[in-house]
Structure formats: C-alpha cells, structure tokens
C-alpha cells in the first residue's frame, strides 16, 4: 500500500534551503520515493489554511517512507531544512 509524505513548508532562508532542495531528490529516490508535488501555485478552496511551499512524495509503503525519513542521509538534510524553513510534515497511508 503506498504511503505519502505531505509537507507545508515556510522557507525563511532561501539560499540555505537551496542546498537542501539540491541534495534531497537523490535521497528520496534511493528509498523508492518520487515527487508528486514540489512547489507550484496553491489556491485555498475551503477553510483558512495558509499554504506555503507544498510537497507531496509517494513511497511504495510506510516502511520505505519511514526508512527515508530516519535515514542518516536524510537526517543530515533535516538539520539544514530546519535552519532554512519551518513547517509541518505528515506521513499518510494510501490505498
């Protein structure tokens, strides 16, 4: 069953975030993940959410998603992302 990582990211240091953005695709791919959404225009249709940079990744299953997130390679990049941005990440099981 596929699993999705959804992020709503507010970039506060674009130059530093660029380092994260440049390096993370290879780590995602190494864990069987792929981008479904990476930035792009966002329009709120209902509610009062504040959309920032939207990212949706698809992994083969939750085990692959969690292996990606907890991998040493990604944790190094998490430290960079957290200095360059704030936001929320969700792991979501698909069907």
WOHUFEN-V150528 format. One record per residue. PHI is phi in whole degrees, 0 to 359 (999 if undefined). Layout:
# WOHUFEN-V150528
PHI + PHI
This chain:
# WOHUFEN-V150528
999 + 296 + 227 + 235 + 253 + 247 + 230 + 242 + 244 + 254 + 279 + 251 + 225 + 302 + 295 + 291 + 298 + 300 + 299 + 300 + 298 + 288 + 267 + 289 + 303 + 295 + 290 + 301 + 298 + 297 + 254 + 80 + 267 + 210 + 284 + 255 + 222 + 213 + 78 + 96 + 292 + 231 + 231 + 282 + 264 + 214 + 83 + 234 + 295 + 249 + 281 + 247 + 280 + 263 + 225 + 229 + 247 + 245 + 238 + 302 + 195 + 296 + 297 + 294 + 299 + 292 + 296 + 300 + 300 + 270 + 295 + 302 + 297 + 283 + 299 + 297 + 286 + 302 + 300 + 293 + 302 + 290 + 280 + 260 + 199 + 233 + 165 + 229 + 241 + 233 + 258 + 232 + 283 + 261 + 212
